[in-house]
Amino acid sequence: MKYRPDPALTEALRALAAPGRIEVRVTPGARRDEIRIESDAVQIRVTSPPADGAANGAVLRILAAALGCPRRDLTLLRGETARIKLIAIATSR
């Protein structure tokens, strides 16, 4: 099933990602994919397991859908094996 974010969530994420980077806390193996913002902290839950980079791919895919940008515009900078990840967002031209 394709992830469809709430438009209000998209605007809030874009505001947090304005500097070109966003830090997220990931929970792999969840029942469903979801993004929440609590106290200016982005929490992403993905159904993918934390094995062989599956969860990282799912995080980037869901975050790209929520931001309304292509997946290729996101790069994992830090936290490949950690729950806290730093993701770079390329600016559109």
C-alpha positions in Angstrom: 0.0 0.0 0.0 1.3 3.4 -0.9 1.9 5.8 1.9 -0.2 9.0 1.7 0.7 11.7 4.2 -1.6 14.3 5.6 -1.0 17.7 3.9 -0.5 19.4 7.2 2.2 16.9 8.0 3.9 17.6 4.7 4.1 21.4 5.5 5.4 20.7 9.0 8.1 18.4 7.7 9.2 20.9 5.0 9.6 23.5 7.7 11.8 21.2 9.8 13.8 20.2 6.7 14.3 23.8 5.6 18.1 23.7 6.5 18.6 20.8 4.1 18.9 18.2 6.8 16.4 16.4 9.1 17.0 14.2 12.0 14.6 11.3 12.5 14.0 8.5 15.1 13.1 5.2 13.4 11.2 2.3 14.8 11.5 -0.7 12.4 9.2 -3.7 12.4 6.0 -1.6 13.2 2.5 -2.7 12.3 2.1 0.1 9.7 4.2 2.9 8.1 3.7 6.2 9.8 5.4 9.6 10.4 4.7 11.7 13.5 6.1 15.0 14.8 6.2 15.3 18.5 7.9 18.3 20.1 9.8 19.1 16.9 11.1 15.5 16.8 10.3 13.4 13.7 9.4 9.8 14.5 9.1 7.3 11.6 7.7 3.8 12.0 8.2 1.3 9.2 7.0 -2.2 8.7 10.4 -3.3 7.2 12.7 -5.3 9.4 16.1 -3.8 10.5 18.0 -6.3 8.3 20.1 -5.7 5.2 19.2 -2.0 5.0 15.5 -2.7 4.4 14.4 -0.3 7.1 16.7 2.4 5.8 15.2 2.1 2.3 11.7 2.2 3.7 12.5 5.3 5.8 13.8 7.2 2.8 10.9 6.1 0.6 8.3 7.2 3.2 10.0 10.5 4.0 10.3 11.3 0.3 6.5 10.6 -0.1 5.8 12.8 2.9 8.0 15.7 1.7 6.6 15.4 -1.9 10.1 14.9 -3.4 11.7 12.1 -5.4 13.5 9.4 -3.4 16.8 10.3 -5.2 16.8 13.7 -3.4 17.3 12.1 0.0 20.7 10.8 1.3 21.3 9.0 4.6 24.2 10.9 6.2 24.5 9.3 9.6 22.9 6.4 11.5 22.9 3.5 9.1 22.6 1.0 12.0 21.2 3.4 14.6 17.6 4.4 15.4 18.5 8.1 15.2 19.3 9.0 11.6 20.4 12.2 9.9 19.1 12.6 6.3 20.2 15.2 3.8 17.5 16.7 1.5 18.7 18.0 -1.9 17.2 21.4 -2.8 15.1 21.5 -6.0 16.2 23.7 -8.8 
